[in-house]
Amino acid sequence: MIGFEVKINDQLIEVALEDGVASVILNRIKIKKQDRDEICLDISGLNTETEDRYKWAAQDLKVGDTINILVKDVSQHSLPEIKKSDSEETKNANKVKYFHTLQKELTEKGLI
């Protein structure tokens, strides 16, 4: 399957999913008001069939770190941390809770 070979300094991570989305995201965040100054790398994915979320890496970077990304045919991806999708019952309960929160807010503003 097509994916990524990501080398972070001397660490090698192979990323690919048979069915889903695999992402390699590099962020530079500088927000003076919040006193935030960071560089971070996130390598994650989503199995679109099961909605399970995968995390291969989430780490801060510093000046001098090197990152190489190679698009390649990956036969065996590195083992990610997996967060299982919520059950349908939990998803529905969350939707109802969100509905009531929005309903209350719109009622208080006189919009409904």
N, C-alpha and C positions, 0 to 999 in steps of 0.2 A: 504494500500500500504506500502511496506517496505521503511523505511527511517531512520532518525536519531533523537534522542532526545539529544540535546546538552545543557549542563548546564555550563554556564560561571559564576563562583562565585555563585550568587543567581539568575541569569537570566536564564530562561528556553526557549529554542527555539526548535520547532518541524519542521523538514525539510523532505519533500518528494514531488515527482512529479509523477503524473499518467503516463506521457509519457515524458521522458527526462533524464537529468543528474542532480544530486544533489551532491554538493561537500562541504566538510569541510576541509579547508586548514589552517595549522598552519605554519607560517614562522618565522624564526630567521634570520635577516639580519644584518651583520656586515661588512661594507666596509670602511676601514680606509681612502682610497683615497677620498671618497665622504663624509666622516664624518657622515656616516649612522650607527646607532646602534638602531635597533628596533625589537620588537616581535609583530606580529599581527596575527589576526584570520580573515579569510574570509569564510563566509558561503553563497554559491551562487548556482545558477542552470540555466539550459537552457531547455526550452521546445523545443524539437526537431521537433515538428510538426509546430509550429508557429514561431520558432526562437526568442521568447520573452526571455529576460534575467531576472532572479530573484536574489534579494539580500536580504538575511535575516539579515546578520551582516557583518560589516567590522570595526574592532576595534583594537586599540593598546592594548597590554597587558603589565603587569609589573611583576616583580619578586613577587611570592606569589599568583598570580592568579591561580585558579584551573579550569580545563576544564574536564568534563566527557562526554563521547560519548557513547550512547547506541543504538545499532541497534535494531529496533523494528517495529512493524506494527503500522503505524501512520494513524489514522482515519481522523484527521483534522490538516493540517500543520499550523504553525504560518503565519501571513500575511507578505509577503515580499514586498519590493519595486519592481515594475515591470517596465522594460524598453522595450517598444514595438519594435519589429523588424522594420527596414526600409522598405519602400515600394519597390516593384520590380523596379520601375522607378529610385528611389534613388540608389539602389544597382547597377543598370546598369550604371548610371551616374558616380558612384564612380569607377567602373571597367574601364570605358573609360578614366577617368582622370588619373588613375594609369597607364594604358597602355601608354598614351602620356608622362607621367613623365619618365617611363622606356625607351621609345623610344628615348627621348631627351638625356638621360644619356648615352645610348649605342651609339648613333650617335656621341656625343661629345668625346667619348672614341675611336671612329673609329671602333667599333665592328659591326656596321651595316651601 
